[in-house]
Amino acid sequence: MIKDFFTTNIWLKLTSLILAIMLWFFVILSGRADTTIDIPVNFVNLPPKLEIVDFPETVSVSIEGQERILKNLKKSNVNALIDLSKAKTGKSFFTISRDNIELPKMLVITNIDPETVSLMIEEQMSKRVTVRANIVGTPEKGYAIVEIIASPDSFIIEGPKSLVRKIRRVKTEPIDINGLNSDLIYKANLNLTNSSIRKSINKVDVNISVKKIK
């Protein structure tokens, strides 16, 4: 009985098997598409007292999968993670593999560019710097500035050593005193825009005293 099954109509059965395999491949491959996107590079487990100075913000990845899933793919759902738990000061190189990339199931990464990224790691440094009020313009005619005091007049900054050690004082945003004829207390933002440097405060009160002159 079993022997008859394998020997009877063998060509018909082989043809059916081949057609079934082809149909399976057609179902699997139909509706598939690919796309290339830039994804953010995130660094985790950086040892204490170390700072990343120069690093790539994104890498390009080619992704393949069902067209329906790719259309609904959000960049926020894909990112590359680099473990810095063993990082040391100096220039380091890290390889990004498919295991480093978080990706929704049913999607496949076919290419990563670049696969190797470099970054510079430095010691962390903190220090106190002074505040300088950035005054523009002149008071009303017949008035003069008597005193300008920032409160607080100093604060702490923290970040990569190569950047922090260059800073001695930080200006406020421009404060326009054109036409000023009375004392003014202005809450000013600190003009420190480098995202690698953190500051202990964001604003200071700038007290501007004026007096009438003859």
Secondary structure, DSSP 8 states (H G I E B T S, - for coil): -HHHHHHTTHHHHHHHHHHHHHHHHHHHHTTEEEEEEEEEEEEE---TTEEEEE--SEEEEEEEEEHHHHHT--GGG-EEEEE-TT--SEEEEEE--GGGEE--TTEEEEEEESSEEEEEEEEEEEEEEEEEEEEES---TTEEEEEEEEESSEEEEEEEHHHHTT-SEEEEEEEE-TT--S-EEEEEEB----TT-EES-SEEEEEEEEEE--
